[in-house]
Amino acid sequence: MARQRVHDDPCNSQVIDNLYDTDASFFAVRDADTDNLLDIDEDVSSSESGATDLEDFSDNDSNITDQVHLFVGNVHPLDYYQKALREFNESASNGGDYSPGSTVLLDVIEKQWRTFCTDVVGRDPKTCFESIDIRLLYNFFDWSLNQMVGKNGQKKRGTKKSSSLRTNWKVFRLVYETAMGAKLDPKLNRNMHKVLRSLAKKYKLSDQKRENRSMTIDDLKAQIETTLSTTRKSFGLARDPDGGPHKLLIKFTLEFIKTYLGTKDAKTFTIPETIFDPSLFLSPYVFLLGILFQHQAFWAPSLVSPRHLDDLDIYPGENELPLPLRDDLKGVYIFRRAITTSIELQISPAEPITYEMMPG
C-alpha cells in the first residue's frame, strides 16, 4: 500500500495558544465603563417604582399601543389564533427529523416488515408488532438477509457486513416505535444482540470496518484551524506539497477479537518501514513482500514483481493508493507449517504454524 509519510508537527499547539490569547479581548472592559454600569441614581427611590410598572411607549410606538388596547393586550386578534388552531398541520410535526438517507432506510425496513408479515406470517403488520417476540424477529432478519430482488425487480447487493445488519436493527426499532408509540421491550432488545451475532456468523458477514482516508500533517493543521475559526466545517485531503517518492506501508488488522456482548473494534498495527535500512535481510518489508510476490498475491494482475512498485503513482487529489490482495487468498495464512511428503518437505496450503513453533 503506497502512502505519504505522516509526522507529528508541534506547530499545531500555536493555534491553540492564539485561541486563548484572543479570549481576553472578549472580556476586556475599561474600569470607567464598569463603574458606569454600576452607577445608581440616588434621586430615584426604589419605593417609587412597583413591580408591575411598565416602560412608557414612545411616540414611534403609538401604533403598537393602539393594537395592544384593541386586541386585549396582544398584537393579533383572537380569531387569528382560532384560525391557526383549526388549520394547524399536525402531520408536519409527527415523527422524527431524519435525513433523506435515513428516511429511505425507514421506508425499506417498513416495507420489508409489511411483506414478511403478510406473505410469511399471514397477519397484518400491526398485529405482528403487538405479538412480537424473539422468534419472530430472528426469522424476519433471516428472511431479509436472503432477499435477492429489490425495487423494480433489480438484483440487490445483499448485506456483506455485520455493521449493516446492526444498522437495520436500529432502524427497525424506530419503525416499531413509530407504529406502536412506545419503545421495544428492553429484555427483547438485549436478547437481539445474540441473535444478530448468530446471524452474522451464519451468513459470514464481515466485521471489518471501512478504513478512514489518510491525512497529512498539513491536512490536520488545516482541520484544526478550521475547527477553531469557524462553525462551518468542510475538510478536504491534499497531496503532500513537498512531493518526493511514495512510501510503502504494510498494516495488519486482527480478525479474531473478543465478541462477548458485541463485536469490538478491530485493531490495526503498522509495520515500521525499514526498506531503506542497510540491513535489508532483516527488513520485514522485504520478507513479507517477497512472500506476496512469490504467490502473485496482489489483486492487480500486472503487479507481479517488486520493480512494478516503482511504476505506481497515486491518483491526483488522493494521499494513498491501496493495493488489495486477491479474494481467494483471504483464508490463506502467511506463515504455514512444513509437511512431509513422499518426495520432499512442502509448505502446507492451509495449516498455520503454532505458537510452539515460534521462537522467543
C-alpha positions as CSV (number, residue, x, y, z in Angstrom):
1,M,0.0,0.0,0.0
2,A,1.6,3.2,-1.1
3,R,1.1,6.2,1.2
4,Q,2.7,9.5,2.1
5,R,4.6,9.6,5.3
6,V,2.9,11.4,8.2
7,H,4.9,13.1,11.0
8,D,3.7,14.9,14.1
9,D,4.0,18.7,14.0
10,P,4.4,20.6,17.2
11,C,3.3,23.8,15.4
12,N,-0.3,22.8,15.9
13,S,-0.1,24.0,19.6
14,Q,0.4,27.5,18.4
15,V,-3.1,27.7,17.1
16,I,-4.5,26.8,20.5
17,D,-2.2,29.3,22.2
18,N,-3.6,32.0,19.9
19,L,-7.1,31.0,20.8
20,Y,-6.5,31.6,24.5
21,D,-4.9,34.9,23.7
22,T,-8.0,36.1,21.8
23,D,-10.3,35.2,24.7
24,A,-9.0,38.1,26.7
25,S,-10.3,40.6,24.1
26,F,-13.9,39.4,24.6
27,F,-13.8,40.3,28.3
28,A,-11.7,43.5,28.2
29,V,-13.8,46.3,29.8
30,R,-12.5,49.6,30.9
31,D,-12.8,50.4,34.6
32,A,-14.7,53.6,33.8
33,D,-17.3,51.7,31.8
34,T,-17.6,49.2,34.6
35,D,-18.3,52.0,37.1
36,N,-20.9,53.4,34.8
37,L,-22.7,50.1,34.7
38,L,-22.9,50.1,38.5
39,D,-23.9,53.7,38.9
40,I,-27.3,54.2,40.6
41,D,-29.4,57.4,40.5
42,E,-29.7,58.3,44.2
43,D,-32.6,60.7,43.5
44,V,-34.8,57.8,42.4
45,S,-36.2,55.9,45.3
46,S,-37.0,52.3,45.0
47,S,-40.4,52.8,46.5
48,E,-41.5,55.0,43.6
49,S,-41.5,52.1,41.2
50,G,-43.5,49.0,41.5
51,A,-43.0,45.5,40.1
52,T,-45.9,45.9,37.8
53,D,-44.9,49.3,36.3
54,L,-44.3,49.3,32.5
55,E,-42.0,51.4,30.5
56,D,-43.8,54.2,28.7
57,F,-44.2,53.8,24.9
58,S,-42.5,56.5,22.8
59,D,-44.3,58.4,20.0
60,N,-42.9,55.9,17.5
61,D,-44.7,53.1,19.3
62,S,-48.1,54.6,19.1
63,N,-49.3,52.1,16.6
64,I,-48.3,49.2,18.8
65,T,-50.1,50.8,21.7
66,D,-53.3,51.0,19.8
67,Q,-53.0,47.3,18.8
68,V,-52.4,46.3,22.4
69,H,-55.5,48.1,23.5
70,L,-57.5,46.8,20.5
71,F,-56.7,43.1,20.8
72,V,-56.8,42.7,24.6
73,G,-53.1,43.0,25.2
74,N,-52.0,41.0,22.1
75,V,-50.6,42.0,18.7
76,H,-53.1,39.8,16.8
77,P,-56.9,39.4,17.3
78,L,-58.4,36.3,18.8
79,D,-59.7,34.9,15.5
80,Y,-56.1,34.9,14.3
81,Y,-55.2,32.1,16.8
82,Q,-58.5,30.4,16.5
83,K,-57.9,30.0,12.8
84,A,-54.4,28.8,13.4
85,L,-55.7,26.1,15.7
86,R,-58.2,24.9,13.1
87,E,-55.7,24.9,10.2
88,F,-52.6,23.5,12.1
89,N,-50.8,20.8,10.1
90,E,-50.2,18.2,12.7
91,S,-48.6,15.7,10.2
92,A,-45.7,18.1,9.6
93,S,-44.6,17.7,13.3
94,N,-45.1,14.0,13.6
95,G,-42.2,11.6,13.5
96,G,-38.5,12.3,13.8
97,D,-36.5,14.8,11.9
98,Y,-34.5,12.4,9.7
99,S,-32.1,12.9,6.9
100,P,-33.2,11.7,3.4
101,G,-30.9,8.7,3.6
102,S,-32.4,7.7,7.0
103,T,-35.9,8.1,5.6
104,V,-35.1,5.7,2.7
105,L,-33.9,3.1,5.3
106,L,-37.1,3.6,7.3
107,D,-39.3,3.0,4.3
108,V,-37.3,0.0,3.2
109,I,-37.5,-1.7,6.6
110,E,-41.2,-0.9,7.0
111,K,-41.9,-2.3,3.6
112,Q,-40.0,-5.5,4.3
113,W,-41.8,-5.9,7.6
114,R,-45.2,-5.5,5.9
115,T,-44.2,-8.0,3.2
116,F,-42.9,-10.5,5.8
117,C,-46.0,-10.3,8.0
118,T,-48.4,-10.5,5.1
119,D,-46.8,-13.2,2.9
120,V,-44.9,-15.3,5.5
121,V,-46.7,-15.0,8.8
122,G,-50.2,-14.4,7.3
123,R,-51.1,-11.4,9.6
124,D,-51.2,-7.7,9.3
125,P,-48.1,-5.7,10.4
126,K,-49.8,-4.1,13.4
127,T,-50.8,-7.5,14.8
128,C,-47.2,-8.7,14.3
129,F,-46.0,-5.7,16.3
130,E,-48.4,-6.4,19.1
131,S,-47.2,-10.1,19.4
132,I,-43.6,-9.5,18.6
133,D,-41.1,-11.9,20.2
134,I,-37.5,-13.1,19.6
135,R,-38.7,-16.0,17.4
136,L,-40.5,-13.5,15.0
137,L,-37.5,-11.1,15.0
138,Y,-35.0,-13.8,14.2
139,N,-36.9,-15.2,11.3
140,F,-37.7,-11.7,9.9
141,F,-34.0,-10.8,9.7
142,D,-33.1,-14.2,8.5
143,W,-35.7,-13.7,5.7
144,S,-34.4,-10.2,4.9
145,L,-30.8,-11.4,4.6
146,N,-32.0,-13.8,1.9
147,Q,-33.8,-11.2,-0.2
148,M,-32.1,-11.2,-3.6
149,V,-34.6,-8.9,-5.6
150,G,-35.2,-5.3,-4.7
151,K,-37.2,-2.4,-6.1
152,N,-38.4,-2.7,-9.7
153,G,-37.0,-6.3,-9.9
154,Q,-33.4,-5.2,-9.6
155,K,-30.9,-7.6,-8.0
156,K,-29.9,-6.5,-4.5
157,R,-26.2,-6.3,-3.5
158,G,-27.1,-8.1,-0.2
159,T,-25.7,-7.5,3.2
160,K,-22.0,-8.0,3.5
161,K,-21.1,-6.5,6.8
162,S,-22.3,-7.1,10.4
163,S,-22.4,-3.4,10.9
164,S,-25.1,-3.1,8.2
165,L,-27.2,-5.8,10.0
166,R,-26.9,-3.8,13.3
167,T,-28.0,-0.7,11.4
168,N,-31.1,-2.4,10.1
169,W,-31.9,-3.5,13.6
170,K,-31.7,0.1,14.9
171,V,-33.9,1.3,12.0
172,F,-36.4,-1.5,12.8
173,R,-36.7,-0.2,16.4
174,L,-37.6,3.2,15.0
175,V,-40.2,1.7,12.8
176,Y,-41.7,-0.1,15.8
177,E,-41.7,3.0,18.0
178,T,-43.5,5.0,15.2
179,A,-46.1,2.3,14.8
180,M,-46.7,1.4,18.4
181,G,-46.0,4.7,20.1
182,A,-43.7,3.0,22.6
183,K,-40.2,1.6,22.8
184,L,-39.4,-2.0,22.3
185,D,-39.2,-4.2,25.5
186,P,-35.6,-3.8,27.0
187,K,-35.2,-7.5,27.6
188,L,-36.1,-8.3,24.0
189,N,-33.7,-5.6,22.8
190,R,-30.8,-7.2,24.9
191,N,-31.6,-10.7,23.5
192,M,-31.4,-9.4,20.0
193,H,-27.7,-8.8,20.4
194,K,-27.1,-12.5,20.5
195,V,-29.4,-13.0,17.6
196,L,-27.5,-10.5,15.4
197,R,-24.2,-12.2,16.3
198,S,-25.7,-15.6,15.4
199,L,-27.0,-14.3,12.0
200,A,-23.7,-12.6,11.2
201,K,-21.9,-15.9,11.9
202,K,-24.4,-17.9,9.8
203,Y,-24.1,-15.6,6.8
204,K,-20.3,-15.0,7.3
205,L,-20.8,-11.2,7.5
206,S,-17.5,-9.3,7.7
207,D,-16.7,-7.3,10.9
208,Q,-14.1,-5.2,9.0
209,K,-14.9,-1.5,9.0
210,R,-14.2,0.8,6.2
211,E,-10.8,2.5,6.6
212,N,-10.5,6.2,7.0
213,R,-8.8,8.1,4.3
214,S,-5.2,9.1,5.1
215,M,-4.3,12.7,6.2
216,T,-1.1,14.5,6.1
217,I,0.1,16.8,8.9
218,D,-0.9,19.8,6.7
219,D,-4.4,18.4,6.4
220,L,-4.6,18.1,10.2
221,K,-3.3,21.6,10.7
222,A,-5.9,23.0,8.3
223,Q,-8.6,21.0,10.1
224,I,-7.7,22.4,13.5
225,E,-7.6,25.9,12.1
226,T,-11.0,25.5,10.5
227,T,-12.5,24.0,13.7
228,L,-11.2,26.8,15.8
229,S,-12.0,29.7,13.5
230,T,-15.5,28.9,12.1
231,T,-18.7,27.0,12.7
232,R,-18.8,26.0,9.0
233,K,-16.7,22.8,8.8
234,S,-15.6,21.4,5.5
235,F,-12.5,19.3,5.2
236,G,-10.5,18.1,2.2
237,L,-7.4,16.0,1.7
238,A,-4.5,17.3,-0.2
239,R,-1.3,15.8,-1.6
240,D,2.0,16.3,0.2
241,P,3.2,19.7,-1.2
242,D,6.9,18.6,-0.7
243,G,6.5,15.7,-3.1
244,G,9.1,13.0,-3.1
245,P,9.0,9.3,-3.7
246,H,6.0,7.4,-2.4
247,K,6.5,5.2,0.7
248,L,5.3,1.7,1.2
249,L,3.2,1.0,4.2
250,I,2.1,-2.5,5.4
251,K,-0.6,-2.9,8.1
252,F,-2.1,-5.9,9.9
253,T,-5.7,-5.9,11.1
254,L,-6.6,-8.6,13.7
255,E,-9.5,-10.7,12.6
256,F,-10.1,-12.8,15.7
257,I,-11.1,-10.5,18.5
258,K,-13.4,-10.7,21.5
259,T,-17.1,-10.8,20.6
260,Y,-18.7,-11.1,24.0
261,L,-21.5,-8.5,24.2
262,G,-21.0,-7.5,20.6
263,T,-18.1,-7.2,18.2
264,K,-15.2,-4.9,19.3
265,D,-13.4,-2.6,17.0
266,A,-10.5,-4.4,15.3
267,K,-7.0,-3.0,15.9
268,T,-4.7,-2.3,13.1
269,F,-0.9,-2.5,13.5
270,T,1.5,-0.7,11.2
271,I,4.9,-2.2,10.4
272,P,7.7,0.4,10.6
273,E,9.4,0.9,7.3
274,T,13.0,-0.2,7.1
275,I,13.2,-0.8,3.4
276,F,16.0,1.8,3.0
277,D,17.9,0.4,6.0
278,P,21.3,-1.2,5.3
279,S,20.1,-4.5,6.9
280,L,17.6,-5.4,4.2
281,F,18.0,-9.1,5.1
282,L,16.2,-8.3,8.4
283,S,13.6,-6.0,6.9
284,P,10.0,-7.2,7.4
285,Y,9.1,-5.3,4.2
286,V,11.5,-7.3,2.1
287,F,10.4,-10.6,3.8
288,L,6.7,-10.0,3.5
289,L,6.7,-8.6,0.0
290,G,8.8,-11.5,-1.1
291,I,6.1,-13.9,0.1
292,L,3.4,-11.9,-1.6
293,F,5.2,-11.7,-4.9
294,Q,6.1,-15.4,-4.8
295,H,2.4,-16.2,-4.6
296,Q,1.3,-13.5,-7.0
297,A,-1.0,-12.3,-4.2
298,F,-1.9,-8.8,-5.4
299,W,-5.3,-8.3,-7.0
300,A,-3.8,-6.3,-9.9
301,P,-2.7,-8.9,-12.4
302,S,0.2,-6.7,-13.6
303,L,1.7,-6.3,-10.2
304,V,4.0,-9.4,-10.3
305,S,7.4,-8.0,-9.4
306,P,8.9,-5.6,-6.9
307,R,10.1,-3.3,-9.7
308,H,6.5,-2.7,-10.7
309,L,6.0,-0.8,-7.4
310,D,8.2,2.0,-8.7
311,D,5.8,2.4,-11.7
312,L,2.8,3.0,-9.4
313,D,1.5,6.5,-8.8
314,I,-1.1,8.0,-6.5
315,Y,-4.2,9.4,-8.1
316,P,-4.4,13.2,-8.3
317,G,-6.2,14.6,-5.2
318,E,-5.5,11.4,-3.1
319,N,-2.9,10.7,-0.5
320,E,-2.7,6.9,-0.8
321,L,-3.1,4.1,-3.3
322,P,-4.4,0.9,-1.7
323,L,-3.0,-2.4,-3.1
324,P,-5.6,-5.1,-2.3
325,L,-4.8,-8.8,-2.3
326,R,-6.7,-11.5,-4.3
327,D,-10.0,-12.5,-2.8
328,D,-9.2,-16.2,-3.0
329,L,-6.2,-15.7,-0.7
330,K,-8.2,-14.2,2.2
331,G,-8.3,-17.6,4.0
332,V,-4.6,-18.5,3.4
333,Y,-2.1,-18.0,6.2
334,I,1.1,-16.2,5.5
335,F,3.2,-18.4,7.9
336,R,2.3,-22.0,7.3
337,R,3.8,-25.2,8.7
338,A,6.0,-27.6,6.7
339,I,4.6,-31.0,5.9
340,T,6.5,-34.2,4.8
341,T,5.5,-35.8,1.6
342,S,6.9,-38.9,-0.1
343,I,9.3,-36.8,-2.1
344,E,10.2,-33.7,-0.1
345,L,9.2,-31.2,2.5
346,Q,6.5,-28.8,1.3
347,I,4.7,-25.8,2.8
348,S,1.1,-26.7,3.8
349,P,-1.5,-24.9,1.8
350,A,-3.8,-24.4,4.8
351,E,-2.2,-25.3,8.1
352,P,-0.7,-22.4,10.0
353,I,2.3,-22.6,12.3
354,T,1.6,-23.0,16.0
355,Y,2.7,-20.8,18.9
356,E,5.1,-23.5,20.0
357,M,6.9,-23.2,16.6
358,M,7.6,-19.5,17.2
359,P,10.9,-18.9,19.0
360,G,11.2,-16.4,21.8
